[in-house]
Amino acid sequence: MRFCNQCGTQVPEETTFCNNCGAKLEARKTKSPSSASGNLPSLPALTKKTKIIAASVVAVLFLFFGAYKVGEAITDKDKKLNSFLEAVISEDVEGVQKYLVSADPELEVTEQHVSDLIAYFQEYPYEKEELLATLREQSKHYDLGGQGRFIEAMGSNVAYSYLINLQKEGKKFLLFDNYEFQIEPVELKLYTNYPDVSFVLDGNEVAGKKVEDGYISLGKFLPGNYKVKGILENEFLNLEKEIDTNLFYSSIHHLMFDFDEVYIETSIENASVFLNGKETGLTLSAYGEYFGPVLIDESMELHLEVESPFGVIKSKPVVIDGSEIYPIFTIPDNQSTLIYETIDGFITDYRKARIERDKRVIKHASSSLSESIIDEIDWMRSSDQYYIGYVTERIVDLDSVKVIQNEDGWFMTLTTAEDWEESYFYIDQTPTPQYNKHYIHYYLTYDHPNKKWVVEAMEGGYGTEFENTEVFTFKKEDQESEVENLLSNLKKEIANSISHADFEYFMSSYISSAVNAINARDFSRMSHFIDPKADAYIKEMSDYIDYLESRGIYEDFISTIVTDVENIDDEFFHVTTEETYVIYYESGSALLKTFESEYRVRLTSDGLRVNKLEKTTELSSVDY
């Protein structure tokens, strides 16, 4: 049986050409008996040196064969692919980093890049599955004899990943194809709304280059998360804006400065502008000016400062969030006590002026306000109106405090909520203080020559809740003296105004009511003429009615004459009367009797009242 020397196919003995590959077959040679057993020449014996050389050659061949197998194993595409895919699936950061290289040799794949990649796959698992499928397709491409590198421009019929590709990069160890998992760098583009911006990426300054469509390129970076800070410098300030960029999602990001020129409106002239606590060097006019550009994203605060006759005043810090700012200047700490003392003094003056109806006590008000109060006092006098009042609490709305400057000087305003107990009344009325809460806007002006504040004006406001307050309390007992003096003077005035006829009328009414109560056996018919504080006399008259009832005695009131009235003090009077009655006894007899009685009468808030019957003397008695 014969075999083809070229392809090894079995062929018949007599065949000249191979039926499979067409190769010419060599003629077979027959061996003679002598050659089969014949006399072969003998080989010379090997020397020791020859044996050593032969063994070395064999060892080298074995070494090269082993190295070849090791290199073959290291560079095996399928093994590398399986190891990389397994590392990606198991989220093995170290394993992924071992195989992953940058498509740009100037960029290095770090552990952070791999961690960002795995985090991205965790958020978007379908992206991971798509990448794994693409790498497998690329591996098959090479198995089918595909050559070259995978690039995006190859077309949709060739598997390509914008993220990671399996690339065939030359030879390794000069013998084996070298396969790499290359992560593709991304050009980071920014759009910003200000031209002269410098950039810092993850703490390192980078140069921006203008590219098409108004974008700025910061260069190429491996996919991952980066912090990009934009720094904008102008004549007033340095602005910084930091954004987070993720190159897995997009290569284009917007770093927009929320800035604008803002209009600062103020009535204070020559006020210096401070931004985030630092002076900018800009001084404003009294009518306001534009300032900027500055950020308007609420990351910056602005305030003003200016020298005034009463010290440096500052405006409240304003968060910049729009194109217009209205700073409010507040009183400096060294003036707050003086201002509150001025308002306290004015309240004391105004209260005392109304109680005493005396316009001369006004000391803490401007001339125009003093004239207004004088008009009020004159009206009270002309209408015989009186006033008593106590202030118990004052709440200052600190948010309402503001300092204003105009051509006439320096002013300030503030709003208070004041608790009062007060009453307006006429001389024949009993004052009953009622609780009132007054919301008052005070306007103060600074008296530069005398270095003090005076109240320029005041006006009432509507009730509202204050958020930022300072509370002042006042003791009622410290304000009693003026009220007590007023009431005492009113009692004197009333006492002096009571005429003899007034006493005649009162005593006649009282005695008539007393006789009516006796006959009706009902004390209540006379009780309203008796001093409610005269407990002893109340009991005495109640018992007297009961006594007359037990004796069956009735009376008729004939007449009364007030013979004398004597002032004991501003409250009590000694009144002497001559009274005539017809007295009916149970026996049926009747007597006409005349008595001289002496009473103590008290001037109460409700008028004259009998306080006590001090003495009664019978002047005459005749049958009736």
QUIWOHU-V744823 format. One record per residue. N is the residue number from 1. RES is the residue in one letter. OMEGA is omega in radians with two decimals (* if undefined). BURIAL is I if it has 24 or more other ideal C-beta (glycine too) atoms within 12 Angstrom, else O. D_CENTER is the distance of its C-alpha to the mean C-alpha in Angstrom with 2 decimals. Layout:
# QUIWOHU-V744823
<<N,RES,OMEGA,BURIAL,D_CENTER> <N,RES,OMEGA,BURIAL,D_CENTER>>
This chain:
# QUIWOHU-V744823
<<1,M,-3.10,O,104.01> <2,R,3.11,O,102.38> <3,F,3.12,O,98.76> <4,C,3.13,O,97.31> <5,N,-3.09,O,96.58> <6,Q,-3.05,O,93.63> <7,C,3.09,O,91.67> <8,G,-3.11,O,93.40> <9,T,3.10,O,94.56> <10,Q,-3.11,O,97.77> <11,V,3.10,I,100.67> <12,P,-3.07,O,104.46> <13,E,-2.99,O,107.00> <14,E,-3.06,O,108.85> <15,T,-3.14,O,105.75> <16,T,-3.13,O,105.48> <17,F,-3.14,O,101.91> <18,C,3.12,O,98.72> <19,N,-3.07,O,98.02> <20,N,-3.05,O,94.24> <21,C,3.08,O,93.50> <22,G,-3.11,O,96.88> <23,A,3.10,O,97.56> <24,K,-3.10,O,101.22> <25,L,3.12,I,102.36> <26,E,3.11,O,104.40> <27,A,-3.11,O,108.02> <28,R,-3.14,O,108.58> <29,K,3.11,O,110.96> <30,T,-3.11,O,113.61> <31,K,3.06,O,114.32> <32,S,3.14,O,117.92> <33,P,-3.10,O,119.14> <34,S,-3.12,O,119.52> <35,S,3.13,O,116.02> <36,A,-3.08,O,114.67> <37,S,-2.85,O,116.25> <38,G,-3.08,O,117.44> <39,N,3.12,O,117.48> <40,L,3.10,O,113.86> <41,P,-3.11,O,113.43> <42,S,-3.14,O,111.90> <43,L,3.11,O,108.44> <44,P,-3.14,O,108.29> <45,A,-3.14,O,106.43> <46,L,3.09,O,102.75> <47,T,3.13,O,102.28> <48,K,-3.13,O,99.57> <49,K,3.14,O,97.72> <50,T,3.13,O,97.76> <51,K,-3.13,O,96.30> <52,I,-3.13,O,93.43> <53,I,-3.13,O,92.60> <54,A,3.14,O,92.66> <55,A,3.14,O,90.35> <56,S,3.13,O,87.89> <57,V,3.12,O,87.82> <58,V,-3.13,O,87.12> <59,A,3.13,O,84.28> <60,V,3.12,O,82.68> <61,L,3.10,O,82.95> <62,F,-3.14,O,81.30> <63,L,3.13,O,78.50> <64,F,3.13,O,77.84> <65,F,3.10,O,77.88> <66,G,3.12,O,75.32> <67,A,3.12,O,73.05> <68,Y,-3.14,O,73.35> <69,K,3.09,O,72.30> <70,V,3.12,O,69.32> <71,G,3.11,O,68.21> <72,E,-3.14,O,68.74> <73,A,-3.10,O,66.51> <74,I,-3.04,O,63.74> <75,T,-3.11,I,63.63> <76,D,-3.07,O,64.17> <77,K,-3.06,I,61.79> <78,D,3.10,O,61.57> <79,K,3.12,O,60.83> <80,K,-3.13,I,58.05> <81,L,-3.12,I,56.59> <82,N,3.14,O,56.66> <83,S,-3.12,I,55.09> <84,F,-3.14,I,52.24> <85,L,3.12,I,51.56> <86,E,3.11,O,51.60> <87,A,3.12,I,49.07> <88,V,-3.10,I,46.71> <89,I,-3.11,O,47.11> <90,S,3.12,O,46.61> <91,E,3.14,O,43.58> <92,D,-3.07,O,45.51> <93,V,-3.10,I,43.69> <94,E,3.14,O,46.62> <95,G,3.12,O,49.16> <96,V,-3.11,I,47.50> <97,Q,3.14,I,47.10> <98,K,-3.07,O,50.83> <99,Y,-2.99,I,51.98> <100,L,3.07,I,49.31> <101,V,3.12,I,49.99> <102,S,3.04,I,48.46> <103,A,3.06,I,50.33> <104,D,-3.07,O,49.62> <105,P,3.14,O,51.47> <106,E,-3.13,O,49.12> <107,L,-3.10,O,46.18> <108,E,3.08,O,46.06> <109,V,-3.12,I,44.77> <110,T,3.10,O,42.53> <111,E,3.14,O,41.39> <112,Q,3.09,O,37.85> <113,H,-3.11,I,39.30> <114,V,3.10,I,41.04> <115,S,3.10,O,38.01> <116,D,3.14,I,36.02> <117,L,-3.14,I,39.06> <118,I,3.10,I,39.27> <119,A,3.11,O,35.55> <120,Y,3.12,I,36.15> <121,F,3.09,I,39.16> <122,Q,-3.13,O,37.23> <123,E,-3.12,O,34.77> <124,Y,-3.07,O,37.62> <125,P,-3.14,O,40.80> <126,Y,3.08,O,42.85> <127,E,3.10,I,42.53> <128,K,-3.13,I,44.14> <129,E,3.13,O,46.92> <130,E,3.12,O,47.59> <131,L,-3.12,I,47.86> <132,L,3.13,I,50.27> <133,A,-3.14,O,52.42> <134,T,3.14,I,52.55> <135,L,3.11,I,53.69> <136,R,3.11,O,56.43> <137,E,3.13,I,57.60> <138,Q,3.11,I,57.76> <139,S,3.11,I,59.84> <140,K,3.12,O,62.29> <141,H,3.13,I,62.52> <142,Y,3.13,I,63.90> <143,D,-3.12,O,66.20> <144,L,3.07,O,67.77> <145,G,3.13,O,68.56> <146,G,-3.12,O,65.53> <147,Q,3.05,O,65.02> <148,G,-3.11,O,62.48> <149,R,3.06,I,58.70> <150,F,3.09,I,56.19> <151,I,-3.06,O,54.30> <152,E,-3.05,O,52.15> <153,A,-3.09,O,54.86> <154,M,3.10,O,57.45> <155,G,-3.03,O,56.60> <156,S,-3.12,O,55.36> <157,N,3.12,O,58.63> <158,V,-3.13,O,57.79> <159,A,3.11,I,55.11> <160,Y,3.08,I,52.33> <161,S,3.08,I,48.83> <162,Y,-3.01,I,46.17> <163,L,-3.08,I,44.97> <164,I,3.11,I,47.98> <165,N,3.05,I,51.71> <166,L,-3.04,I,54.95> <167,Q,3.06,I,56.82> <168,K,-3.03,I,60.47> <169,E,3.02,I,60.56> <170,G,-3.09,O,64.18> <171,K,3.05,O,66.19> <172,K,-3.07,O,65.47> <173,F,3.07,O,68.26> <174,L,-3.03,O,70.25> <175,L,-2.94,O,71.29> <176,F,3.04,O,68.36> <177,D,-3.11,I,65.84> <178,N,3.14,I,62.35> <179,Y,-3.12,I,59.41> <180,E,3.00,I,55.73> <181,F,-3.01,I,52.39> <182,Q,3.06,I,50.67> <183,I,-3.01,I,46.95> <184,E,3.05,I,46.47> <185,P,-3.10,I,44.24> <186,V,3.07,I,41.76> <187,E,-3.13,I,41.11> <188,L,-3.14,I,37.42> <189,K,3.13,I,36.65> <190,L,2.93,I,33.53> <191,Y,3.13,I,32.60> <192,T,-3.06,I,30.47> <193,N,3.07,O,29.89> <194,Y,-2.97,I,30.91> <195,P,-2.97,O,34.48> <196,D,-3.12,O,34.41> <197,V,3.00,I,32.32> <198,S,-2.98,I,33.40> <199,F,3.05,I,32.60> <200,V,-3.13,O,32.19> <201,L,-3.12,I,32.87> <202,D,3.07,O,32.10> <203,G,-3.13,O,32.31> <204,N,-3.14,O,35.53> <205,E,3.12,O,35.93> <206,V,-3.13,I,37.60> <207,A,3.09,O,39.30> <208,G,-3.14,I,38.37> <209,K,-3.14,O,41.24> <210,K,3.10,O,41.14> <211,V,-3.04,O,42.74> <212,E,3.04,O,43.44> <213,D,3.06,O,41.08> <214,G,3.14,O,38.81> <215,Y,3.07,O,37.62> <216,I,3.13,I,37.53> <217,S,3.06,I,39.23> <218,L,-3.14,I,38.18> <219,G,-3.13,I,41.33> <220,K,-3.11,I,42.32> <221,F,3.07,I,40.64> <222,L,3.14,I,41.35> <223,P,-3.11,I,39.14> <224,G,-3.14,I,36.07> <225,N,-3.12,I,32.41> <226,Y,3.01,I,31.60> <227,K,-3.14,O,28.65> <228,V,3.12,I,29.22> <229,K,3.04,I,27.56> <230,G,-3.12,I,28.22> <231,I,-3.12,I,28.50> <232,L,-3.13,I,28.67> <233,E,2.98,O,30.08> <234,N,-3.01,O,30.57> <235,E,-3.09,O,31.59> <236,F,-2.91,I,28.13> <237,L,2.97,I,26.39> <238,N,3.12,O,26.54> <239,L,3.10,I,24.26> <240,E,3.10,I,23.95> <241,K,-3.09,I,23.04> <242,E,3.10,O,23.84> <243,I,3.03,I,24.70> <244,D,3.11,O,26.41> <245,T,3.10,I,29.85> <246,N,-3.05,I,32.12> <247,L,2.99,I,35.71> <248,F,-3.06,I,36.83> <249,Y,-3.04,O,34.96> <250,S,3.08,O,35.50> <251,S,-3.10,I,36.84> <252,I,-3.13,I,34.89> <253,H,-3.12,I,31.21> <254,H,3.03,O,28.94> <255,L,-3.02,I,27.15> <256,M,3.04,O,25.50> <257,F,3.07,I,23.83> <258,D,-3.07,I,21.16> <259,F,3.09,I,22.55> <260,D,2.94,I,24.04> <261,E,-3.12,O,25.31> <262,V,3.11,I,22.86> <263,Y,3.14,O,24.18> <264,I,-3.14,I,23.07> <265,E,-3.12,I,24.17> <266,T,3.08,I,24.80> <267,S,-3.08,I,27.51> <268,I,-3.11,I,27.85> <269,E,3.07,O,30.81> <270,N,3.10,O,31.14> <271,A,3.12,I,27.51> <272,S,-3.10,I,26.95> <273,V,3.08,I,24.27> <274,F,-3.13,I,22.22> <275,L,-3.08,I,20.46> <276,N,3.07,O,18.32> <277,G,-3.11,O,20.01> <278,K,-3.13,O,23.48> <279,E,-3.11,O,25.82> <280,T,-3.09,I,26.99> <281,G,3.14,O,30.14> <282,L,3.07,I,29.41> <283,T,-3.05,O,30.05> <284,L,2.97,I,29.15> <285,S,-3.10,O,31.43> <286,A,-3.09,O,30.61> <287,Y,3.09,O,30.29> <288,G,-3.12,O,27.80> <289,E,3.02,I,28.50> <290,Y,-3.09,O,27.51> <291,F,3.07,I,26.06> <292,G,0.13,I,25.86> <293,P,3.10,I,25.88> <294,V,3.10,I,22.42> <295,L,3.10,I,19.97> <296,I,-3.12,I,17.71> <297,D,3.12,O,15.82> <298,E,3.11,O,12.61> <299,S,-3.08,O,14.34> <300,M,3.09,I,15.54> <301,E,3.14,I,14.69> <302,L,2.97,I,17.32> <303,H,-3.12,I,18.49> <304,L,3.06,I,21.92> <305,E,3.11,I,24.38> <306,V,3.08,I,27.68> <307,E,3.14,O,30.49> <308,S,3.11,I,31.18> <309,P,-3.12,O,34.03> <310,F,3.06,I,31.82> <311,G,3.13,O,30.31> <312,V,3.09,I,27.76> <313,I,-3.11,I,24.74> <314,K,3.02,I,21.49> <315,S,3.07,I,18.94> <316,K,3.10,I,15.23> <317,P,3.14,O,13.91> <318,V,3.05,I,13.10> <319,V,-3.08,O,11.77> <320,I,3.14,I,14.88> <321,D,-3.13,O,14.56> <322,G,-3.03,O,17.65> <323,S,3.14,O,21.04> <324,E,-3.13,O,20.50> <325,I,3.13,I,18.67> <326,Y,-3.10,O,19.08> <327,P,3.11,I,18.44> <328,I,3.11,I,18.50> <329,F,3.13,I,20.69> <330,T,-3.12,I,20.32> <331,I,3.07,I,23.15> <332,P,-3.08,I,24.13> <333,D,-3.09,O,24.32> <334,N,-3.13,O,28.10> <335,Q,-3.04,I,27.98> <336,S,3.14,I,25.57> <337,T,-3.14,O,28.36> <338,L,-3.12,I,30.89> <339,I,3.13,I,28.84> <340,Y,3.08,I,28.17> <341,E,3.11,O,31.86> <342,T,3.14,I,32.85> <343,I,3.08,I,31.02> <344,D,3.14,I,32.51> <345,G,3.13,I,35.88> <346,F,3.13,I,35.60> <347,I,3.11,I,34.73> <348,T,3.13,I,37.74> <349,D,-3.05,I,39.95> <350,Y,3.11,I,39.03> <351,R,-3.10,I,39.47> <352,K,3.14,I,42.76> <353,A,3.13,I,44.05> <354,R,3.14,I,43.73> <355,I,-3.08,I,45.21> <356,E,-3.07,I,48.11> <357,R,-3.06,I,48.30> <358,D,-3.08,I,48.70> <359,K,-3.09,I,47.23> <360,R,-3.05,O,48.26> <361,V,-3.11,I,45.43> <362,I,-3.09,I,42.70> <363,K,-3.03,I,41.78> <364,H,-3.11,I,38.09> <365,A,3.07,I,38.06> <366,S,-3.11,I,39.11> <367,S,-3.12,O,42.51> <368,S,3.12,O,41.24> <369,L,3.11,I,39.10> <370,S,3.12,I,42.04> <371,E,3.11,O,44.32> <372,S,3.13,O,42.11> <373,I,3.10,I,42.15> <374,I,3.10,I,45.92> <375,D,3.12,O,46.41> <376,E,3.14,I,44.61> <377,I,3.13,I,46.80> <378,D,3.11,O,49.92> <379,W,3.10,O,49.08> <380,M,3.14,I,48.66> <381,R,-3.09,O,52.04> <382,S,-3.13,O,53.75> <383,S,-3.12,O,52.56> <384,D,3.12,O,53.21> <385,Q,-3.14,O,49.61> <386,Y,-3.09,I,48.10> <387,Y,2.89,I,44.63> <388,I,-3.12,I,43.24> <389,G,3.10,I,39.60> <390,Y,2.99,I,37.30> <391,V,-3.07,I,33.65> <392,T,-3.11,I,31.96> <393,E,3.04,I,28.25> <394,R,3.11,I,26.10> <395,I,3.13,I,22.30> <396,V,3.04,I,20.95> <397,D,-3.06,I,17.87> <398,L,3.11,O,16.68> <399,D,-3.13,O,14.60> <400,S,-3.08,I,18.04> <401,V,3.10,I,19.87> <402,K,3.12,I,21.20> <403,V,-3.07,I,24.40> <404,I,3.07,I,26.74> <405,Q,2.98,I,29.98> <406,N,-3.07,O,32.91> <407,E,-3.13,O,36.65> <408,D,3.12,O,37.15> <409,G,-3.06,O,34.98> <410,W,-3.13,I,31.61> <411,F,3.00,I,29.65> <412,M,3.11,I,26.44> <413,T,2.99,I,24.82> <414,L,-3.12,I,22.81> <415,T,3.13,I,22.44> <416,T,2.95,I,23.46> <417,A,-3.02,I,24.10> <418,E,3.08,I,27.50> <419,D,-3.12,I,29.48> <420,W,2.88,I,33.21> <421,E,-2.97,I,36.40> <422,E,-3.13,I,38.91> <423,S,2.92,I,41.93> <424,Y,-3.07,I,44.09> <425,F,3.07,I,47.70> <426,Y,-2.98,O,51.35> <427,I,-3.13,I,54.07> <428,D,3.13,O,55.56> <429,Q,3.07,O,52.24> <430,T,-3.14,O,50.59> <431,P,3.11,I,47.08> <432,T,-3.09,O,44.54> <433,P,3.10,I,41.07> <434,Q,3.13,O,38.32> <435,Y,3.07,O,34.59> <436,N,3.00,O,32.58> <437,K,-3.13,I,28.94> <438,H,2.99,I,28.85> <439,Y,-2.99,I,25.89> <440,I,3.00,I,27.17> <441,H,3.12,I,26.24> <442,Y,3.06,I,27.98> <443,Y,-3.10,I,29.23> <444,L,3.08,I,30.64> <445,T,-3.10,I,32.87> <446,Y,3.09,I,33.82> <447,D,-3.02,I,37.53> <448,H,-3.13,O,38.20> <449,P,-3.10,O,41.84> <450,N,3.09,O,41.07> <451,K,3.10,O,37.68> <452,K,3.08,O,35.96> <453,W,3.02,I,33.63> <454,V,3.13,I,35.07> <455,V,-3.11,I,33.64> <456,E,-3.11,I,34.53> <457,A,3.06,I,33.53> <458,M,3.08,I,31.69> <459,E,-3.12,O,30.95> <460,G,3.11,O,29.69> <461,G,-3.14,O,26.51> <462,Y,-3.10,O,25.18> <463,G,3.07,O,23.35> <464,T,3.12,O,19.61> <465,E,3.09,O,16.97> <466,F,3.13,O,15.32> <467,E,-3.09,O,11.88> <468,N,-2.94,O,12.71> <469,T,2.92,O,16.40> <470,E,-2.99,I,19.57> <471,V,3.07,O,22.39> <472,F,3.13,O,26.11> <473,T,-3.10,O,28.92> <474,F,3.14,I,32.58> <475,K,-3.11,O,35.68> <476,K,-3.09,O,37.87> <477,E,3.11,O,41.03> <478,D,-3.09,O,40.49> <479,Q,-3.04,I,40.82> <480,E,-2.96,O,43.90> <481,S,-3.12,O,46.59> <482,E,3.14,I,46.17> <483,V,3.14,I,46.10> <484,E,3.11,O,49.14> <485,N,3.13,O,51.02> <486,L,-3.10,I,50.35> <487,L,3.10,I,51.52> <488,S,3.13,O,54.53> <489,N,3.11,O,55.49> <490,L,3.10,I,55.11> <491,K,3.10,I,57.41> <492,K,-3.13,O,59.94> <493,E,3.13,O,59.69> <494,I,-3.13,I,60.12> <495,A,-3.12,I,62.91> <496,N,-3.11,O,64.75> <497,S,-3.12,O,64.40> <498,I,-3.10,I,66.08> <499,S,3.09,O,69.67> <500,H,3.13,O,72.80> <501,A,3.10,O,72.81> <502,D,3.11,O,69.29> <503,F,3.10,I,70.70> <504,E,-3.11,I,73.78> <505,Y,-3.11,O,71.68> <506,F,-3.06,I,69.36> <507,M,3.10,I,72.25> <508,S,3.12,I,74.31> <509,S,-3.11,I,71.41> <510,Y,-3.06,I,70.78> <511,I,3.10,I,74.47> <512,S,3.12,I,74.95> <513,S,3.14,I,71.95> <514,A,3.12,I,73.33> <515,V,3.10,I,76.75> <516,N,3.11,I,75.07> <517,A,3.14,I,73.12> <518,I,-3.08,I,76.38> <519,N,3.12,I,78.32> <520,A,-3.07,O,75.54> <521,R,-3.05,O,75.01> <522,D,-3.08,O,71.23> <523,F,-3.07,I,69.37> <524,S,-3.11,O,66.27> <525,R,3.13,O,68.30> <526,M,-2.98,I,68.25> <527,S,-3.08,I,65.09> <528,H,3.07,O,62.90> <529,F,-3.07,I,65.22> <530,I,3.11,I,64.73> <531,D,-3.11,I,62.07> <532,P,3.10,O,59.55> <533,K,-3.09,O,59.46> <534,A,-3.08,I,63.28> <535,D,-3.09,O,63.51> <536,A,-3.11,O,67.09> <537,Y,3.08,I,68.38> <538,I,3.14,I,66.65> <539,K,-3.12,O,68.49> <540,E,-3.10,O,71.70> <541,M,3.09,I,71.84> <542,S,3.11,I,70.88> <543,D,-3.12,O,73.69> <544,Y,3.09,I,76.12> <545,I,3.11,I,75.65> <546,D,-3.14,O,76.35> <547,Y,-3.12,O,79.44> <548,L,3.10,I,80.89> <549,E,-3.13,O,80.32> <550,S,3.14,O,82.27> <551,R,3.13,O,85.16> <552,G,-3.05,O,85.17> <553,I,3.05,I,84.68> <554,Y,-3.10,I,83.33> <555,E,2.92,I,82.92> <556,D,3.10,O,83.09> <557,F,-3.11,I,81.21> <558,I,-3.09,O,83.57> <559,S,3.00,O,81.91> <560,T,3.12,I,79.83> <561,I,3.04,I,79.96> <562,V,-3.08,I,77.51> <563,T,-3.11,O,79.82> <564,D,3.04,O,77.35> <565,V,-3.12,I,73.65> <566,E,3.08,O,72.45> <567,N,3.04,O,68.89> <568,I,3.04,O,68.06> <569,D,-3.11,O,64.56> <570,D,-3.04,O,61.67> <571,E,-3.02,I,61.30> <572,F,3.10,I,64.78> <573,F,3.01,I,68.14> <574,H,-3.04,I,71.67> <575,V,3.11,I,73.40> <576,T,-3.12,I,77.10> <577,T,2.98,I,78.56> <578,E,-2.96,I,81.96> <579,E,-3.14,I,81.78> <580,T,-3.11,I,84.55> <581,Y,2.83,I,84.61> <582,V,-3.07,I,87.12> <583,I,-3.13,I,86.89> <584,Y,-3.09,I,88.25> <585,Y,-3.11,O,89.39> <586,E,-3.12,O,89.93> <587,S,-3.13,O,93.72> <588,G,3.13,O,93.69> <589,S,3.12,O,94.25> <590,A,-3.12,O,92.08> <591,L,3.02,I,91.69> <592,L,-3.03,O,90.40> <593,K,3.06,I,88.50> <594,T,-3.11,I,86.81> <595,F,2.92,I,84.32> <596,E,-3.09,I,82.62> <597,S,3.12,I,79.09> <598,E,-3.09,I,76.54> <599,Y,2.91,I,72.83> <600,R,-3.07,I,69.63> <601,V,-3.09,I,67.12> <602,R,3.05,I,63.39> <603,L,-3.13,I,61.11> <604,T,3.10,I,57.99> <605,S,3.12,O,54.89> <606,D,3.14,O,56.85> <607,G,-3.12,I,59.99> <608,L,3.08,I,63.29> <609,R,3.13,I,63.94> <610,V,-3.11,I,66.95> <611,N,-3.09,I,66.07> <612,K,2.94,I,69.53> <613,L,-3.02,I,73.25> <614,E,-3.06,I,74.72> <615,K,3.04,O,78.43> <616,T,3.14,O,80.89> <617,T,3.11,O,84.56> <618,E,-3.14,O,87.13> <619,L,3.13,O,89.04> <620,S,3.11,O,91.47> <621,S,3.13,O,92.44> <622,V,3.10,O,95.02> <623,D,-3.14,O,95.96> <624,Y,*,O,94.39>>
